[in-house]
């Protein structure tokens, strides 16, 4: 009979834990949603850091010549090759999208649903434009330059694998972010968060700002180095 209270106590412990998670309780003055996003972003930071450190190691240890990124990613405009023009436009688009996302969060906390929706959709369109430009960049390297993950006619074979791995993984994050932004934006417009509050917009913004920040490091380490 003495074991029954112990079993009940254990059952109550797990039930209370489930209730706490289900009730969206705050931990360390953060909601569960925001805390889980921070944990996810921290884990993603480690992954991107490993990719960039691995790239630097490959770059410095390559025995063949490394292609000049200013020439590889030059865009032919008006009869001249302009170095990194497309990459500069892509970077400008992502930085601009961070601004529209920040304004969307501000409008959300003011409960201006229409403005929040428009700004989030604008952010998603900018993100989709970035992905489209990245697809153009990939097709140019694959079709025109003959770069593959396992080979590179312009020099070190590791260039292709490093490029497709790093930019592809980031592009996947941007694509997911575009879908995430679009879904949340329509939910905001339809009033799904009127009672629970609009913190979900801030959580979405955390993800998007992280994606933008990672691109700054990719731009600096991969394209400018």
Secondary structure, DSSP 8 states (H G I E B T S, - for coil): -HHHHHHHHHHHHHHHHHHHHHTT-EETTEEHHHHHHHHHHHHHHHHHHHHHHHHHHHHHH-SS----HHHHT-EEETTEEETTHHHHHHHHHHHHHHHHHHHHHHHHHTT-HHHHHHHHHHHHHHHHHHHHHHHHHHHIIIIIS--BTTB-TTS-THHHHHHHHHHHHHHHHHHHHHHHHHHHHHHHHTTTTTTT-SHHHHHHHHHHHHHHHHHHHHIIIII--
